[in-house]
Amino acid sequence: MAGGGLICVPSAAPSARRSWLRRALAISLALVAAGCAAGPAPPAPVARVERVAAGAATLLDDLEQRTFRFFWERADPAPGMVPDRWPTPSFSSVAAIGFGLTAYPIGVERGWVARADAAGRVATTLRFLWTAPQGPEPAGVAGHRGFYYHFLDAGSGRRFETVELSSVDTALLLGGVLFCEGYFDRDDPLEREIRELARQIYERVDWAWMQPRPPLVSMGWTPEAGFHHLDWTGYSEAMLVYVLALGSPTHPVAGAAWPAWASSYEVADFQGQHYLDFAPLFGQQYSHVRIDYRGIRDAANRRLGFDYFENSRRAVLAQRAWAIANPRGWRALGPDVWGVSACDGPADVELPFGGEKRRFWTYAGRGLGPGFGVDDGTLAPTAAGGSVAFAPDVALPALAEMKRRWGTWLYSEYGFLDAFNPSFDFPAVPVRHGRVVPGVGWFDTDYLGIDQGPILAMIENHRSGLVWRVMRAHPAIRRGLERAGFAGGWLR
């Protein structure tokens, strides 16, 4: 992954900004551009495997439940589509649908929703995904060759504007689909239907077609322009793309795909940590939501001397160390106030701060690393919330401190709002999202589905291991990991 330069997403349509960000970061941080029929054994009751101290449990109980309610209450219960953001009206994000599918069994295990109700919601969502039109037409379809468009119109469930057919967003959706296949394992008609629909949805995806330049997998395709000119290379959330593509029983990619992708990794030495570089923390989180990388290693891990879980832990610690050092003098940063990732921001503007002109952004690919710093003092609670499983000793205090100091403006109906910036105290400057509280800073007023998802799932993985435990038993996950060269740990 190339470093250097600054990245920001132009103030274009949300679809263009978000699509560009998530794809371009995986290739070059210097680019600027617009199954199984029966599941595993039932998960052990959460109480038997709880891994959090009683003091933190109160915070996590409330945060998890509020975040779960975002998916349960804001998804359209008929087709099951989850909004990209709320309360600002928006299209549906297929990755957010996948995080919603991950959320529903967590709600069952925590006692927030009846299993039958969750199964009904899942079945409705999977029916929509299976029956929504697919084809090469530029409009009136939800996907093509098993892949889904990045965003779907909230009313029709069809392609939103001219967004791309997305390999990574399809993978993030499928992570939720396969989790539900494994979790809903009972021998009753509805849960049998869930398993069959999940199997069909996954097996329909033609991964080999998404390889115009094999053995790598392309970022996407549009009817208007064909395949994206970039393939997935470099350490990123695309790890899940390759595991699912290698594990497919119907349209797998060749085994050479994984080493070709991993050959482009770049190692960072940043703030006293040595790890595979991906500057925004979401790239260190997304693939870990559904797959437990603790103790299993591929060839790259064996060369490095640590697994991917440890890699993400080091990235978290590097960000915290940067916040403690605070080289740019942003307000409020410190040992319990940190977390830079892709998120909303106040405005696309240059303003005086700290004796110089500083650039601020709206939604942008914020991140930290050697030679890279899309950083304007904006912090994303998902950076800490989605990192609880990696580094609970620093992530839990960060969540508690953000709620304690700024909860009046930052913590609301569905938990943490998407972002805040204590340094943006410019009440006279118009902001795209959120509001400026004079003397306190800027606070978002939206929740984003793709940032809510890691908070809920990774806290639950830390507390009970639920998602990891179910997914470890899925044949496609095991097959994909083994074809990628992983061994050891639970794969034994």
C-alpha positions as MATLAB code, in Angstrom:
seq = 'MAGGGLICVPSAAPSARRSWLRRALAISLALVAAGCAAGPAPPAPVARVERVAAGAATLLDDLEQRTFRFFWERADPAPGMVPDRWPTPSFSSVAAIGFGLTAYPIGVERGWVARADAAGRVATTLRFLWTAPQGPEPAGVAGHRGFYYHFLDAGSGRRFETVELSSVDTALLLGGVLFCEGYFDRDDPLEREIRELARQIYERVDWAWMQPRPPLVSMGWTPEAGFHHLDWTGYSEAMLVYVLALGSPTHPVAGAAWPAWASSYEVADFQGQHYLDFAPLFGQQYSHVRIDYRGIRDAANRRLGFDYFENSRRAVLAQRAWAIANPRGWRALGPDVWGVSACDGPADVELPFGGEKRRFWTYAGRGLGPGFGVDDGTLAPTAAGGSVAFAPDVALPALAEMKRRWGTWLYSEYGFLDAFNPSFDFPAVPVRHGRVVPGVGWFDTDYLGIDQGPILAMIENHRSGLVWRVMRAHPAIRRGLERAGFAGGWLR';
ca = [
       0.000    0.000    0.000;
       1.454    3.326   -1.011;
       1.788    6.068    1.529;
       2.292    9.780    1.269;
       0.107   12.704    0.405;
      -3.281   13.697    1.672;
      -6.603   12.167    0.815;
      -9.932   13.853    0.953;
     -13.174   13.024   -0.739;
     -14.592   15.861   -2.830;
     -17.966   17.270   -1.877;
     -19.785   15.283   -4.531;
     -22.769   13.016   -4.152;
     -22.572   10.748   -1.060;
     -22.410    7.678   -3.285;
     -19.361    8.985   -5.104;
     -17.596   10.017   -1.899;
     -18.185    6.777   -0.027;
     -17.526    4.511   -3.024;
     -14.262    6.215   -3.827;
     -13.028    6.257   -0.253;
     -13.493    2.618    0.578;
     -11.878    1.429   -2.636;
      -9.055    3.837   -3.256;
      -7.649    3.526    0.258;
      -7.020   -0.171   -0.250;
      -4.802    0.454   -3.268;
      -3.048    3.732   -2.626;
      -3.453    6.186    0.189;
      -2.167    8.835   -2.225;
      -4.985    8.509   -4.763;
      -7.579   11.271   -4.984;
     -10.810   10.512   -6.856;
     -14.439   11.095   -6.694;
     -22.948  -23.278    2.424;
     -24.103  -25.451    4.449;
     -27.534  -27.020    4.997;
     -27.130  -27.252    8.751;
     -25.274  -24.865   10.967;
     -23.006  -25.395   13.937;
     -24.077  -26.373   17.403;
     -26.082  -23.650   19.149;
     -23.868  -20.933   20.609;
     -23.148  -21.212   24.307;
     -25.184  -18.816   26.450;
     -23.507  -15.442   26.657;
     -23.317  -15.488   30.452;
     -21.003  -18.527   30.405;
     -18.292  -16.786   28.438;
     -18.580  -13.172   29.550;
     -15.163  -11.505   29.343;
     -15.681   -8.043   30.744;
     -15.472   -6.632   34.250;
     -18.691   -5.699   35.985;
     -17.883   -1.987   35.887;
     -17.471   -1.948   32.124;
     -20.465   -4.219   31.628;
     -22.908   -1.438   32.489;
     -21.508    0.796   29.737;
     -21.310   -2.040   27.219;
     -24.804   -3.322   28.001;
     -26.260    0.097   27.260;
     -24.065    0.791   24.228;
     -24.699   -2.609   22.660;
     -28.436   -2.419   23.155;
     -28.716    1.094   21.761;
     -26.546    0.179   18.759;
     -28.575   -2.980   18.140;
     -31.732   -0.895   18.150;
     -30.341    1.193   15.276;
     -30.499   -1.877   13.040;
     -33.702   -3.280   14.500;
     -35.676   -0.033   14.373;
     -34.192    1.762   11.376;
     -34.129   -1.138    8.887;
     -37.186   -1.310    6.650;
     -38.839   -4.453    8.065;
     -40.403   -5.403    4.712;
     -37.293   -5.885    2.509;
     -34.852   -5.549    5.420;
     -32.808   -2.750    3.887;
     -30.667   -0.769    6.345;
     -30.125    2.956    5.721;
     -26.654    4.189    4.998;
     -27.250    6.967    7.527;
     -30.014    8.205    9.830;
     -31.861   10.497   10.535;
     -30.731   12.260    7.358;
     -32.706   10.523    4.569;
     -30.454    8.218    2.539;
     -30.171    5.220    0.285;
     -29.519    1.745    1.694;
     -25.998    0.392    2.017;
     -25.575   -3.328    1.288;
     -22.658   -3.444    3.738;
     -24.964   -1.996    6.391;
     -27.519   -4.708    5.548;
     -24.769   -7.212    6.281;
     -24.048   -5.586    9.625;
     -27.779   -5.669   10.352;
     -27.874   -9.396    9.671;
     -24.972   -9.729   12.105;
     -26.838   -7.668   14.696;
     -30.072   -9.676   14.832;
     -28.647  -12.875   16.401;
     -26.727  -10.722   18.892;
     -30.070   -9.252   19.907;
     -31.438  -12.766   20.411;
     -28.516  -13.817   22.606;
     -28.754  -10.663   24.701;
     -32.501  -11.040   25.154;
     -33.495   -7.860   23.310;
     -35.595   -9.618   20.679;
     -37.302  -12.996   20.423;
     -35.563  -15.597   18.289;
     -38.679  -16.051   16.172;
     -38.895  -12.322   15.493;
     -35.225  -12.132   14.545;
     -35.580  -15.172   12.300;
     -38.542  -13.520   10.608;
     -36.551  -10.349    9.950;
     -33.606  -12.365    8.601;
     -35.799  -14.503    6.349;
     -37.489  -11.401    4.914;
     -34.100   -9.815    4.207;
     -32.718  -12.940    2.550;
     -35.845  -13.360    0.415;
     -35.354   -9.828   -0.849;
     -31.660  -10.426   -1.580;
     -32.402  -13.688   -3.402;
     -35.347  -12.475   -5.493;
     -34.243   -8.892   -6.277;
     -33.529   -8.657  -10.043;
     -29.996   -9.292  -11.227;
     -28.595   -8.537  -14.649;
     -26.288   -6.332  -16.752;
     -28.870   -3.573  -17.216;
     -27.879   -0.136  -15.855;
     -31.131    0.320  -13.940;
     -33.943   -1.707  -12.424;
     -31.655   -4.342  -10.877;
     -30.024   -4.848   -7.472;
     -26.940   -6.673   -8.719;
     -25.312   -8.838  -11.346;
     -23.695  -12.285  -11.265;
     -24.444  -12.563   -7.560;
     -22.755   -9.293   -6.612;
     -24.749   -6.337   -5.317;
     -24.538   -2.643   -5.997;
     -22.853   -0.615   -3.279;
     -26.017    1.383   -2.579;
     -29.647    0.507   -3.250;
     -32.532    2.929   -3.561;
     -34.409    2.939   -0.264;
     -37.791    2.756   -1.974;
     -37.284    0.273   -4.805;
     -34.320   -1.790   -3.607;
     -32.661   -1.276   -6.992;
     -29.325    0.287   -7.969;
     -28.909    3.803   -6.605;
     -27.919    6.253   -9.338;
     -24.721    5.010  -11.039;
     -22.878    3.357   -8.134;
     -20.636    0.394   -8.782;
     -21.238   -3.302   -8.406;
     -19.027   -3.705   -5.360;
     -16.922   -6.734   -4.526;
     -16.069   -5.590   -0.998;
     -19.544   -4.389   -0.056;
     -20.938   -7.681   -1.348;
     -18.435   -9.485    0.879;
     -19.477   -7.412    3.900;
     -23.089   -8.284    3.123;
     -22.264  -11.977    2.742;
     -20.507  -11.995    6.101;
     -23.874  -11.304    7.706;
     -25.666  -13.761    5.430;
     -23.334  -16.616    6.355;
     -23.433  -15.750   10.042;
     -27.221  -16.083    9.983;
     -26.907  -19.364    8.088;
     -24.783  -20.726   10.899;
     -26.712  -19.237   13.791;
     -30.251  -20.190   12.786;
     -29.665  -23.932   12.960;
     -32.950  -25.270   14.303;
     -35.051  -27.829   12.501;
     -38.105  -25.721   11.815;
     -39.428  -24.388    8.483;
     -38.331  -20.782    8.907;
     -34.779  -21.532   10.015;
     -34.413  -24.165    7.296;
     -35.483  -21.515    4.791;
     -32.869  -19.100    6.168;
     -30.125  -21.668    5.668;
     -31.230  -22.504    2.142;
     -31.539  -18.867    1.077;
     -28.147  -18.019    2.579;
     -26.544  -20.930    0.733;
     -28.094  -19.885   -2.579;
     -27.127  -16.223   -2.188;
     -23.494  -17.095   -1.472;
     -23.161  -19.778   -4.104;
     -24.575  -17.485   -6.820;
     -21.664  -15.040   -6.526;
     -19.352  -15.470   -9.534;
     -16.034  -14.539   -7.969;
     -14.032  -15.690  -10.986;
     -15.943  -13.248  -13.202;
     -14.763  -10.389  -10.944;
     -11.177  -11.106  -12.046;
     -10.455   -9.210  -15.251;
      -6.770   -9.352  -14.280;
      -6.372  -12.680  -12.446;
      -5.375  -13.776   -9.916;
      -6.442  -10.501   -8.219;
     -10.078   -9.535   -7.622;
     -11.374   -6.273   -9.028;
     -12.841   -3.557   -6.825;
     -15.995   -3.437   -8.897;
     -17.876   -3.074  -12.164;
     -20.445   -0.797  -13.770;
     -22.591   -1.341  -16.864;
     -21.362    1.982  -18.187;
     -17.587    1.498  -17.872;
     -16.958   -2.193  -17.195;
     -14.502   -3.331  -14.554;
     -12.807   -0.916  -12.189;
      -9.234   -0.234  -13.242;
      -7.997   -1.132   -9.752;
      -7.807   -4.547   -8.107;
      -7.743   -5.303   -4.398;
      -4.138   -5.195   -3.228;
      -2.572   -4.242    0.079;
      -3.741   -5.019    3.594;
      -7.340   -3.842    4.052;
     -10.915   -4.972    4.620;
     -10.587   -6.882    1.326;
      -9.217   -9.798    3.321;
     -12.847  -10.924    3.609;
     -13.281  -10.684   -0.171;
     -10.472  -13.151   -0.762;
     -11.491  -15.583    1.991;
     -15.044  -15.795    0.629;
     -13.824  -16.014   -2.972;
     -11.404  -18.827   -2.108;
     -14.037  -20.651   -0.060;
     -16.795  -20.611   -2.678;
     -18.019  -24.101   -3.585;
     -19.347  -22.918   -6.959;
     -17.254  -20.067   -8.430;
     -13.966  -19.954   -6.510;
     -10.880  -18.027   -7.470;
      -7.540  -19.780   -7.888;
      -5.330  -20.302   -4.871;
      -2.812  -17.857   -6.337;
      -5.166  -14.981   -5.481;
      -4.170  -14.787   -1.819;
      -0.373  -14.644   -2.220;
      -0.790  -12.171   -5.098;
      -2.850   -9.901   -2.862;
      -0.605  -10.321    0.192;
       2.543   -9.639   -1.843;
       1.598   -5.953   -1.904;
       1.451   -5.507    1.880;
       3.472   -2.640    3.313;
       4.779   -2.670    6.862;
       4.520    0.467    8.980;
       6.724    1.568   11.841;
       4.609    4.197   13.524;
       4.463    5.472   17.077;
       6.545    2.585   18.376;
       4.500   -0.135   16.662;
       5.458   -2.459   13.787;
       2.443   -3.640   11.761;
       0.809   -3.927    8.321;
      -0.220   -0.485    7.230;
      -3.786    0.710    6.722;
      -4.295    4.207    8.051;
      -8.056    4.405    8.833;
      -8.957    2.019   11.635;
     -11.995    0.608    9.804;
      -9.592   -1.322    7.559;
      -8.113   -2.932   10.651;
     -11.596   -3.932   11.877;
     -13.973   -5.003    9.108;
     -12.485   -8.379    8.186;
     -12.233   -9.308   11.857;
     -15.930   -8.804   12.560;
     -16.813  -12.219   11.106;
     -13.516  -14.154   11.193;
     -11.418  -15.015   14.238;
      -7.786  -14.560   13.242;
      -6.408  -15.197   16.710;
      -3.698  -17.848   16.597;
      -4.018  -18.713   12.904;
      -1.310  -17.622   10.488;
      -0.701  -17.465    6.768;
       2.691  -17.143    5.061;
       2.773  -13.368    5.598;
       2.059  -13.795    9.311;
       4.803  -16.362    9.642;
       7.273  -13.945    8.083;
       6.123  -11.103   10.324;
       6.019  -13.206   13.465;
       2.456  -12.290   14.494;
      -1.123  -12.899   13.348;
      -3.637  -10.456   11.882;
      -5.400   -9.984   15.211;
      -2.146   -8.817   16.768;
      -1.623   -6.602   13.729;
      -4.867   -4.749   14.404;
      -4.041   -4.476   18.098;
      -0.762   -2.762   17.215;
      -2.538   -0.351   14.854;
      -4.881    0.620   17.697;
      -1.995    1.181   20.098;
      -0.188    3.295   17.495;
      -3.216    5.564   17.140;
      -3.497    5.980   20.890;
       0.207    6.799   21.144;
      -0.225    9.413   18.425;
      -3.096   10.986   20.379;
      -0.934   11.127   23.526;
       1.899   12.781   21.585;
      -0.634   15.030   19.768;
       1.943   16.512   17.378;
      -0.576   18.836   15.701;
      -1.976   20.187   18.938;
      -5.612   19.219   18.439;
      -7.883   19.874   21.392;
      -8.728   17.157   23.921;
      -6.557   14.350   22.498;
      -4.926   12.088   25.057;
      -4.675    8.524   26.383;
      -8.461    8.132   26.554;
      -9.428   10.400   23.652;
      -8.304    8.969   20.322;
      -9.599    7.225   17.212;
      -9.187    8.357   13.595;
     -11.100    6.535   10.879;
     -13.311    7.203    7.875;
     -16.262    9.197    9.183;
     -18.370   12.309    8.867;
     -16.821   15.694    9.442;
     -17.909   19.296    9.820;
     -17.071   21.130    6.567;
     -14.774   21.248    3.540;
     -12.913   24.394    4.468;
      -9.601   25.894    5.562;
      -9.632   27.761    8.851;
      -7.067   29.235   11.246;
      -6.047   26.899   14.062;
      -2.886   26.759   16.154;
      -1.350   29.742   14.361;
      -1.741   28.294   10.860;
      -4.326   27.386    8.243;
      -5.775   23.917    8.793;
      -7.828   21.872    6.355;
     -11.125   20.362    7.558;
     -13.306   17.876    5.696;
     -16.832   16.506    5.649;
     -16.947   12.726    5.013;
     -13.356   11.669    4.365;
     -10.939    8.778    4.665;
      -9.336    9.968    7.854;
      -6.440    7.908    9.085;
      -2.972    7.948   10.575;
       0.284    6.342    9.559;
       3.779    7.024    8.279;
       3.596    9.507    5.441;
      -0.196    9.694    5.639;
      -2.417   11.882    7.714;
      -5.929   12.752    6.647;
      -6.529   14.273   10.020;
      -8.454   17.365   11.002;
      -9.056   16.684   14.690;
     -12.243   14.733   13.967;
     -12.677   11.579   16.035;
     -14.916    8.586   15.304;
     -16.294    6.569   18.247;
     -16.368    3.511   15.981;
     -12.560    3.607   15.977;
     -12.516    2.737   19.677;
     -15.795    0.786   19.747;
     -14.788   -1.473   16.861;
     -11.396   -2.054   18.533;
     -12.642   -3.332   21.891;
     -11.851   -6.926   20.943;
      -8.267   -6.033   19.962;
      -7.298   -3.801   22.866;
      -9.961   -3.633   25.580;
      -7.539   -2.105   28.080;
      -7.385    1.105   26.013;
     -10.637    0.977   24.015;
     -13.003    0.624   26.977;
     -11.606    3.656   28.824;
     -11.856    5.647   25.591;
     -15.545    4.812   25.196;
     -16.201    5.692   28.828;
     -14.334    8.986   28.575;
     -16.086   10.059   25.352;
     -19.446    9.382   26.938;
     -18.489   11.107   30.206;
     -17.122   14.289   28.645;
     -19.342   14.713   25.610;
     -22.281   12.383   26.137;
     -24.790   15.251   26.168;
     -24.066   15.906   22.489;
     -22.443   12.635   21.333;
     -24.377    9.798   22.978;
     -28.053    9.482   22.168;
     -30.871    7.210   21.012;
     -28.694    4.666   19.201;
     -25.465    5.068   21.139;
     -22.571    7.140   19.824;
     -23.268    9.473   16.936;
     -20.845    9.057   14.075;
     -18.176   11.652   14.829;
     -17.150   14.760   16.737;
     -14.403   17.364   16.656;
     -13.500   19.332   19.812;
     -11.157   21.514   17.733;
     -13.852   22.745   15.319;
     -15.232   25.579   17.441;
     -16.354   27.890   14.659;
     -20.063   28.624   15.245;
     -20.258   31.048   12.301;
     -18.998   28.510    9.744;
     -21.782   26.547    7.960;
     -21.437   22.785    8.444;
     -22.629   20.011    6.144;
     -23.636   17.626    8.922;
     -24.232   18.059   12.610;
     -23.871   21.182   14.722;
     -21.296   23.303   16.477;
     -21.719   23.718   20.223;
     -19.948   26.986   21.089;
     -17.036   26.425   23.404;
     -17.265   22.629   23.016;
     -16.844   21.734   19.340;
     -18.594   20.077   16.409;
     -20.860   17.039   16.844;
     -22.461   14.891   14.176;
     -26.212   14.362   14.298;
     -26.232   11.217   12.127;
     -25.574    7.529   12.703;
     -23.854    5.585    9.891;
     -24.698    1.904    9.491;
     -21.193    0.855    8.477;
     -19.793    2.484   11.623;
     -22.497    1.194   13.952;
     -21.922   -2.390   12.826;
     -18.336   -2.864   14.066;
     -19.182   -1.276   17.424;
     -21.880   -3.852   18.156;
     -20.237   -6.927   16.665;
     -16.725   -6.392   18.002;
     -17.939   -5.619   21.497;
     -19.934   -8.849   21.372;
     -16.947  -10.775   20.041;
     -14.919   -9.495   22.984;
     -17.606  -10.328   25.506;
     -18.815  -13.700   24.260;
     -17.081  -14.588   20.989;
     -20.522  -15.170   19.442;
     -19.888  -14.164   15.831;
     -16.441  -15.715   15.730;
     -17.660  -18.949   17.282;
     -20.487  -19.416   14.788;
     -18.360  -18.503   11.782;
     -15.502  -20.831   12.756;
     -17.878  -23.720   12.052;
     -18.846  -22.566    8.551;
     -17.263  -24.805    5.889;
     -16.730  -21.932    3.447;
     -14.778  -19.897    5.996;
     -12.567  -22.827    6.896;
     -12.082  -23.748    3.232;
     -11.220  -20.172    2.269;
      -8.700  -19.793    5.078;
      -7.047  -23.123    4.358;
      -6.780  -22.363    0.627;
      -5.157  -19.051    1.609;
      -2.523  -20.992    3.536;
      -3.705  -20.407    7.090;
      -2.861  -23.031    9.680;
      -2.654  -23.502   13.428;
      -4.945  -22.328   16.194;
      -8.588  -23.285   15.871;
      -8.024  -24.512   12.296;
      -6.413  -27.603   13.755;
];
